Amino acid sequence: MPSKSFRKRITFAIVASVAISMVCVVLLSHSANAYIWPKNVRGYVWDNMGNPVPSTPVTINILLQSDSSTRATSSVTTNSGGFFSHSFLGSEWDPGDTIQVIATYNADQRTNSTAATVDAIQYVNVTFPYEIPEFGPSWIGLIAAGGSVAVVGIALLVFWKRK
């Protein structure tokens, strides 16, 4: 019969092995199902000349890898530099899911998609296939429109007085 100290060592080894195995199973099953850190999806919306497209509505979808159903979605708007960003919770994505970005400009939609990686930050950019005109600040347009109306008004008054 083995000694008492030998039985204690064997019992300790068995308990330690079971505990380590349980921790490994929990960690591996957790990483296979969901990540604990958020996924920050960032990107830019450009026209074909590389100009940023400001104030563009952007929809970001996380699609399941298995059946492409929508797992999570968010709607954001680009800033003045054409940049957008949204952070999804760790439970809203897995590596291999599809990140789909849809940008809308004047009812025209452009899409770009990529597979989610394990990185916490991932860029997905969208480019429109044509140049989007930039008219400058709105006050310049107001001055130009007001000036045009004034010129037409003065011309009509001058023409009307001559008759």
SULNORHU-V708978 format. One record per backbone hydrogen bond with DSSP energy under -0.5 kcal/mol. NH is the residue of the N-H (numbers start at 1). CO is the residue of the C=O. E is the energy in kcal/mol with one decimal. If there is no record, write none. Layout:
((NH | CO | E) (NH | CO | E))
//
This chain:
((7 | 3 | -2.1) (8 | 4 | -2.0) (9 | 5 | -2.2) (10 | 6 | -2.3) (11 | 7 | -2.6) (12 | 8 | -2.8) (13 | 9 | -2.3) (14 | 10 | -2.3) (15 | 11 | -2.7) (16 | 12 | -2.6) (17 | 13 | -2.2) (18 | 14 | -2.5) (19 | 15 | -2.4) (20 | 16 | -2.6) (21 | 17 | -2.4) (22 | 18 | -2.4) (23 | 19 | -2.2) (24 | 20 | -2.3) (25 | 21 | -2.4) (26 | 22 | -2.4) (27 | 23 | -2.6) (28 | 24 | -2.7) (29 | 25 | -2.6) (30 | 26 | -2.1) (31 | 27 | -2.2) (32 | 28 | -1.4) (33 | 29 | -1.0) (33 | 30 | -0.6) (34 | 30 | -2.4) (35 | 90 | -1.0) (35 | 93 | -0.8) (39 | 88 | -2.1) (40 | 38 | -0.6) (40 | 120 | -3.7) (41 | 39 | -0.7) (41 | 86 | -2.9) (42 | 40 | -0.6) (42 | 122 | -2.6) (43 | 84 | -1.9) (45 | 82 | -2.0) (46 | 44 | -0.5) (46 | 126 | -2.5) (47 | 51 | -2.0) (48 | 130 | -1.2) (50 | 47 | -1.9) (53 | 45 | -2.5) (54 | 52 | -0.7) (55 | 78 | -1.1) (56 | 53 | -0.5) (57 | 55 | -0.5) (57 | 104 | -0.7) (58 | 76 | -3.3) (59 | 102 | -2.7) (60 | 74 | -3.2) (61 | 59 | -0.5) (61 | 100 | -3.0) (62 | 72 | -3.1) (63 | 61 | -0.6) (63 | 98 | -3.0) (64 | 69 | -2.9) (68 | 64 | -1.9) (71 | 62 | -3.6) (72 | 62 | -1.4) (74 | 60 | -1.9) (76 | 58 | -3.0) (78 | 56 | -2.0) (79 | 83 | -2.2) (82 | 79 | -2.0) (84 | 43 | -2.4) (86 | 41 | -2.1) (88 | 39 | -3.2) (88 | 86 | -0.5) (92 | 89 | -1.8) (93 | 90 | -0.8) (96 | 116 | -2.5) (97 | 94 | -2.0) (98 | 63 | -2.5) (99 | 114 | -3.5) (100 | 61 | -2.9) (100 | 98 | -0.7) (101 | 112 | -2.9) (102 | 59 | -2.8) (103 | 110 | -2.7) (104 | 57 | -2.2) (105 | 108 | -2.8) (108 | 105 | -1.9) (109 | 107 | -0.6) (110 | 103 | -2.4) (112 | 101 | -2.1) (114 | 99 | -1.9) (116 | 97 | -3.5) (122 | 40 | -2.7) (124 | 42 | -2.7) (126 | 44 | -2.6) (128 | 46 | -2.9) (133 | 131 | -0.6) (135 | 133 | -0.5) (140 | 137 | -0.9) (141 | 137 | -1.1) (142 | 138 | -2.0) (143 | 139 | -2.1) (144 | 140 | -2.6) (145 | 141 | -2.7) (146 | 142 | -2.6) (147 | 143 | -2.8) (148 | 144 | -2.2) (149 | 145 | -2.4) (150 | 146 | -2.3) (151 | 147 | -2.4) (152 | 148 | -2.3) (153 | 149 | -2.6) (154 | 150 | -2.7) (155 | 151 | -2.4) (156 | 152 | -2.2) (157 | 153 | -2.2) (158 | 154 | -2.5) (159 | 155 | -2.4) (160 | 156 | -2.8) (161 | 157 | -2.2) (162 | 158 | -1.2) (163 | 159 | -0.7) (163 | 160 | -0.7))
//
